[in-house]
Amino acid sequence: MLSEFHSFSPNLISELRLGFSRNKTNFTVQDFGLNDATVLTGVPGVVDSTINPKDSGLPTITIAGGYAQLGANSNYPQGRRSNTYELYFNNTKTITSSLSQTVKFGYYGRREETWRFLDGSNRGTLSFNSFAAFAGTCATCSGGNARIYSSTINTGDTLGHWYRYPHAFYVQDDIKLRPNLTVNIGLRYEIPSVLSEKRNKGTNFIPGIGPVELGTNLVLGINPNRVW
């Protein structure tokens, strides 16, 4: 936070403040960097870390029968970085007349921006209906290979860059009518700003129509030809 006070006259003082804050969190799996494509060869729903290093690591592997899960939870990796820029401009003016007045007025504005990704199930999930199926010793296993019950994987880019510009203006007047009576009158106007995504990777919900992609008039649906 940087601040500057300036006295223009005995009855007018201005203050300018600039602020900045950042918060960054990042959660990765313990086996980050492991290339499953070289370990689980031929298995569907496995990430090749040479192509997608962010989602490297074992998929979430579950085995029916009460066995411990292999691989990290499906909600990893995820991360967030938030920046906030702030500007304050405050002024105080005293007016001496038949009534003593102190007028305060100013402006407050900020930019809020967030980068966030949540690659839920982007590392893939594998499930086996028995330990024998996992070990490749089940009756229906072929050549000692494991028999997968189900395999899923999410693809695409979940990174979003959201931002907005809230503003506020205010004026306040303290009027001293009597030595033991002061009247305070004030007005504050705030503009909360519209939340935007830098690459239009978001939706607005319109009642009666449904979710509409930002920056378009397209109703959100599954489009196999569109890759983010």
N, C-alpha and C positions, 0 to 999 in steps of 0.2 A: 504494500500500500504506500503510495506517494501522496503527499498533501502539501498544499501551498496556501498560505493566508496572505491576503493583500488588503491594506487599508487605503482606500481611495480618498477618504476624507474622515474627519473625526466622527461622522455619523453614518459611514458606509463601509462595511467590511465584507469581503468576499472570500470564499474558501473553494478551492479546487482539489478534488481527490481522485486519484486513479488507482484502481485495484485489479489484481489478477490472482486467480487461484486455479489449481489443477489437482485432479484426483485420478489416479490410474490404478486399475486392478487387472490382473491377468491370471487365469487359472488354466494350467495345462495338466496333462496326464503324467504319471510318474515315468512311463516308458516313452515319453516324447522323443521322437527321432527314429523309433523303430519302424522299419519298412516291412509291413505285413505282407506285401506282395512277394517278398523273397522268403518268407516263413510259411505262410499259408498259401502255397502255390495252387492255382486252379480253383480257389474258393471264391464264390461270388460275394459281393458286398464287402470287399477288403480294399483299403486305401493304399495306393502306391505313393509313398512319401516323396519320391522323386518328382511327382507331378503336383501333389498336394501336401507339402510339408506341415502345414498348420494343423491338419487333422491326422497326423501320424500317431502310431501307437496301436495296441491291440484293440480289436472291436470288443464290444460288451458281449461276453460269452456266458450263457446260462445253461445249466445242466439240471434236468428234472431229477427229483429225488432228494433234495435238501443239500446239494453240493454248493460250495462257495462260488461266487461269481468270479470269473476271470476278466481282466480288463477293468478300466475305470468306469464310473457311471456314465450313462449315455448323454448327460447334460454337459460334459466336458469335450473340448475346450470352450472357454468363454472368456470374454474380456470387455473392458469398458475404459474409456478415457474421456474425462469431462474437463472443459475449460470454461471459465467465467471471466469476462472482462467487464469492469464496472467504471462508470464515470459519475461523479457527484459534483454539482455546482450549486453552492448555497450562498445566499446573500442576506445580510442583516442591515437594515436601515432604521435609524431612530429619527423620529420627527418630534420636534419640540414646538408646541403651539399652546393654545388654550387647553388642549388635551395631550398628554404624553403618549406617543405611539411607538411601537416597535414592529416594523414590518419585515417579515421573512419570506423569501421567495427563492425558488430554485428548480433544478432539473436533475433527474436521476435516470440513467439509461445503462443498459448492459447487453452484452451478447452472450448467450448461453449456447454451447455446442457440445455434442456428445458423439463419440464414435463407439459403437457397440456391436459385438457379434456374439451369437449364441449358436454354436454348431451342434445342436442336439441331434444325436444319432448320425452325425456326419462321419464318424469313425466306423459305422456299421454295427449291426448286432447279429449274433449267431445264437441259435438255440438247439439243444439236443434233448430228445425225450427220454434218454437214459444215459448212464455212464458208459454202458457197453457201446452205444451208438457213438459217443464221443471218442472212446478208445479204439473204435474200429473192430470190435469183437462181437458185434450183434449178429443175429442170424441173417439179417438182410444186408449186412455190410459187404462190400465187394472188394476183395483183394487186400483186406486189412485197412481199408480207408474208412474214415469216419463218415457217418451218415447224418447229414444236417437235416434238422426238422424244419427250420425256417431261417431265412436270411433277409435282412432289410438294410438299406442304406439311404440316407438323404444326400442329395447333391445340390450344388449351387452355392451362392455367396450370401451369407446372412449379415455381412457388414453394412451397417447403416450410419450415415453422418447426418444427425439431426441438429437443427439450430433454430433460434428465434431471437428477436430484438425487443424486449419489453422496455417501455418508457413511462415516465411519470413526471408530472409538473405539479407544483404546489405554490400556494400563497397563504400566508398567515398574518393576521394583524392583531396585536395585543394593544388594546386601548384602555388606558388607565383613566377611568371616569372620576374616581375619588381615591384618596389615599388607601382606602380599604376595599376598593372594588375595581377589578380589572375584567374587561370583557374580551374574550378570545373569539375571533372569527377566522375561519380558514376554509380553503377549498383545495382538493387534491384530485387530479385527473390522471388516470392510469390507462395505458394501452398495453394489454397483456401480450400482444403479438401472436401471429399464427405460427404454429410449429411446422417447419419445412424439412424435407429430406433432400440433400444436395443432388442426388441422382434420381429423384422421384421414385425411390424404392419404398413405397408405402401406399396406404389406401385411405380413402374417406368413405364412411358409411352413409349412404343416402337412404332414408326410410322409403320403403316401397320399391326400391331399385336394388339395393345391396351394396357390397364393397366395390368402389371404383378406384382404379389406379390413379395415383397422383399425376397431375400434369396431362391427363387424358380424359376422355369420356367413355373409356372401356370398362365394362363390368368385369371384375376379377374372375378369372376362370383358369382352368388348366390349359396351358399352351405348351405342348411338347417341343415346339420350334423356337421357344424363347428361352435363352440361357442368360442368367445374370452374370 
